[in-house]
């Protein structure tokens, strides 16, 4: 389930947008200030952030500068600030989109979906698979939860990459065997299950990674990034 963090000091807007996005299948958390959003990042770990500009205390432009120090997930501005200078500033500070209020909720949902998909594609092309808080660096074969490295065996790493590259797809034992071993026989199933069990136990030691690999009984596994 993709997770969205909505940040706006207007509680009515938060409620309406939150309920709509939940109905679209997103996990949603809300914050009414920039500081509250920063406080929730590490525990909620969103895949996308929708941010207002005009907020008391730390405004949206200041907030995104702080967010960029701890996460690179897509940030969309949703705001009533219509001046061209504001739009330019929003994009220059690192936002991927600048949406004016009022906005169609269907359009908002679509833009969120597009930017999450685009972000995952870009990170994959640059040698990084990122599913916050998990980051897989393909070029040097290293895996991190936030900034802490997971120590995986070669087989555990290869299995994780195989599943992550097929995010949200059920990978059967046969498909995993074909991808990792170049072929599959019944005896390979036990080895795949053993490596999956070891990998999951290691991931369970990190907050946010506990349920990323789901067992599909009798078939194989599904990565839920």
VMD Tcl script that draws the C-alpha trace (Angstrom):
set ca {
  {0.00 0.00 0.00}
  {1.43 3.39 -0.98}
  {1.47 5.89 1.88}
  {0.64 9.59 1.52}
  {1.40 12.35 4.03}
  {-0.99 15.33 3.70}
  {0.20 18.60 5.25}
  {-2.22 21.52 5.57}
  {-3.35 23.80 8.41}
  {-6.95 23.58 7.11}
  {-8.39 20.56 8.94}
  {-11.46 20.39 6.71}
  {-9.30 20.14 3.59}
  {-7.22 17.46 5.30}
  {-10.30 15.44 6.20}
  {-11.87 15.59 2.72}
  {-8.63 14.78 0.89}
  {-7.69 12.08 3.38}
  {-11.00 10.24 3.12}
  {-10.94 10.38 -0.67}
  {-7.38 9.04 -0.94}
  {-8.10 6.29 1.59}
  {-10.97 5.28 -0.66}
  {-8.45 4.99 -3.50}
  {-6.46 2.48 -1.47}
  {-3.74 4.73 -0.06}
  {-2.52 4.71 3.50}
  {-2.90 8.31 4.66}
  {-1.47 10.32 7.55}
  {-2.05 14.04 8.12}
  {-0.16 16.94 9.69}
  {-1.32 20.50 10.34}
  {2.13 22.11 10.36}
  {5.54 21.72 8.81}
  {7.10 20.68 12.10}
  {4.45 18.02 12.67}
  {5.15 16.66 9.19}
  {8.87 16.42 9.94}
  {8.12 14.63 13.19}
  {5.99 12.02 11.41}
  {8.36 11.20 8.55}
  {10.48 8.59 10.32}
  {7.56 6.64 11.75}
  {5.10 6.88 8.84}
  {7.60 6.77 5.96}
  {5.40 8.12 3.15}
  {5.89 7.40 -0.54}
  {4.59 10.88 -1.42}
  {3.94 14.16 0.42}
  {1.23 16.70 -0.46}
  {2.16 20.04 1.09}
  {0.41 23.38 1.52}
  {2.42 26.61 1.23}
  {0.58 28.96 3.57}
  {0.93 27.58 7.09}
  {1.66 29.29 10.40}
  {5.21 29.04 11.66}
  {7.20 27.09 9.10}
  {5.63 27.63 5.67}
  {5.66 25.09 2.85}
  {8.82 26.44 1.23}
  {10.76 26.14 4.48}
  {9.24 22.74 5.18}
  {10.30 21.19 1.87}
  {13.87 22.38 2.42}
  {13.91 20.47 5.71}
  {12.18 17.46 4.15}
  {14.82 17.21 1.44}
  {17.47 16.65 4.10}
  {15.80 13.38 5.16}
  {13.82 12.08 2.17}
  {13.74 12.31 -1.62}
  {10.17 11.05 -2.12}
  {7.96 13.20 -4.37}
  {6.57 16.37 -2.79}
  {3.55 18.02 -4.42}
  {2.44 21.51 -3.44}
  {-1.34 21.91 -3.13}
  {-1.98 25.56 -2.42}
  {-4.02 28.67 -3.00}
  {-0.88 30.69 -3.81}
  {-1.40 31.41 -7.51}
  {1.42 33.85 -8.32}
  {3.95 32.72 -10.92}
  {6.77 33.60 -8.55}
  {5.34 31.19 -5.97}
  {5.06 28.38 -8.52}
  {8.64 28.93 -9.60}
  {9.88 29.00 -6.01}
  {7.98 25.83 -5.20}
  {9.54 23.94 -8.08}
  {13.02 25.33 -7.40}
  {12.87 24.16 -3.79}
  {12.41 20.56 -4.94}
  {8.68 19.95 -5.50}
  {7.72 17.74 -8.44}
  {4.36 19.47 -8.96}
  {2.52 22.66 -8.02}
  {-1.26 22.25 -7.90}
  {-3.68 25.10 -7.32}
  {-6.66 24.91 -4.98}
  {-9.42 24.02 -5.53}
  {-8.31 20.86 -7.30}
  {-10.29 17.86 -8.51}
  {-9.69 14.98 -6.11}
  {-9.51 12.57 -9.03}
  {-6.79 14.72 -10.58}
  {-4.91 14.89 -7.29}
  {-5.02 11.10 -6.94}
  {-3.82 10.65 -10.52}
  {-0.94 13.08 -10.09}
  {0.14 11.32 -6.90}
  {0.08 7.96 -8.67}
  {2.07 9.30 -11.64}
  {4.77 10.87 -9.48}
  {5.20 7.79 -7.28}
  {5.57 5.58 -10.37}
  {7.94 8.06 -12.03}
  {10.07 8.33 -8.89}
  {10.45 4.58 -8.64}
  {11.41 4.40 -12.31}
  {14.02 7.14 -11.98}
  {15.62 5.65 -8.88}
  {15.76 2.27 -10.61}
  {17.52 3.73 -13.65}
  {20.13 5.38 -11.46}
  {21.00 2.09 -9.78}
  {18.85 2.55 -6.70}
  {15.63 0.82 -5.75}
  {13.95 2.87 -3.04}
  {10.90 1.92 -1.02}
  {11.10 4.11 2.10}
  {12.64 3.33 4.49}
  {14.36 0.62 2.38}
  {17.05 1.57 -0.13}
  {18.82 -0.97 -2.37}
  {22.00 0.26 -4.05}
  {22.39 -2.01 -7.05}
  {25.81 -0.78 -8.16}
  {27.58 -1.71 -4.93}
  {25.23 -4.44 -3.67}
  {24.31 -2.68 -0.43}
  {20.97 -2.44 1.36}
  {19.95 0.21 3.88}
  {17.07 0.91 6.21}
  {17.26 4.68 6.49}
  {21.04 5.04 7.02}
  {21.64 1.68 8.71}
  {23.04 -1.06 6.49}
  {21.48 -4.53 6.44}
  {24.09 -7.29 6.32}
  {22.77 -9.83 3.82}
  {24.32 -12.88 2.24}
  {24.67 -12.89 -1.55}
  {21.67 -15.19 -1.92}
  {19.53 -13.09 0.42}
  {20.50 -9.94 -1.48}
  {19.74 -11.48 -4.87}
  {16.35 -12.70 -3.66}
  {15.50 -9.25 -2.26}
  {16.43 -7.55 -5.55}
  {14.42 -10.09 -7.53}
  {11.31 -9.46 -5.46}
  {11.78 -5.67 -5.25}
  {12.15 -5.33 -9.03}
  {8.77 -7.03 -9.30}
  {7.14 -4.90 -6.63}
  {3.55 -5.92 -5.78}
  {3.65 -8.86 -8.18}
  {3.42 -12.44 -6.95}
  {6.66 -14.18 -7.87}
  {6.25 -17.94 -8.00}
  {9.00 -20.33 -6.93}
  {9.48 -21.21 -10.58}
  {9.89 -17.55 -11.60}
  {12.33 -16.89 -8.78}
  {14.34 -19.97 -9.72}
  {14.45 -18.95 -13.37}
  {15.65 -15.44 -12.51}
  {18.20 -16.35 -9.86}
  {19.40 -19.77 -11.03}
  {18.66 -19.75 -14.74}
  {16.35 -22.73 -14.29}
  {14.13 -24.47 -11.76}
  {13.72 -27.96 -10.36}
  {11.57 -29.03 -7.42}
  {14.62 -29.26 -5.14}
  {15.22 -25.51 -5.58}
  {12.01 -24.68 -3.75}
  {13.43 -25.57 -0.34}
  {16.54 -23.42 -0.88}
  {14.40 -20.45 -1.96}
  {12.21 -20.85 1.12}
  {15.25 -21.03 3.42}
  {16.76 -17.86 1.96}
  {13.41 -16.08 2.11}
  {13.01 -17.05 5.78}
  {16.49 -15.75 6.66}
  {15.90 -12.54 4.71}
  {12.57 -11.87 6.39}
  {14.04 -12.47 9.86}
  {16.74 -9.89 9.20}
  {14.25 -7.37 7.83}
  {11.93 -7.87 10.81}
  {14.60 -6.28 13.00}
  {13.99 -2.89 11.37}
  {10.94 -0.68 11.87}
  {9.10 -0.34 8.57}
  {10.51 -3.47 6.93}
  {8.60 -6.07 8.94}
  {5.94 -6.92 6.36}
  {7.59 -6.01 3.08}
  {7.90 -9.63 1.94}
  {4.61 -11.47 1.98}
  {4.33 -15.25 1.66}
  {1.78 -16.38 -0.92}
  {1.12 -19.87 0.32}
  {1.75 -22.61 -2.22}
  {2.96 -20.14 -4.85}
  {5.87 -17.96 -3.75}
  {6.37 -14.41 -2.47}
  {5.24 -10.86 -3.05}
  {7.24 -7.72 -2.24}
  {5.08 -4.90 -0.83}
  {7.18 -1.76 -1.16}
}
mol new
graphics top color blue
foreach p $ca { graphics top sphere $p radius 0.5 }
foreach p [lrange $ca 0 end-1] q [lrange $ca 1 end] { graphics top cylinder $p $q radius 0.2 }
display resetview
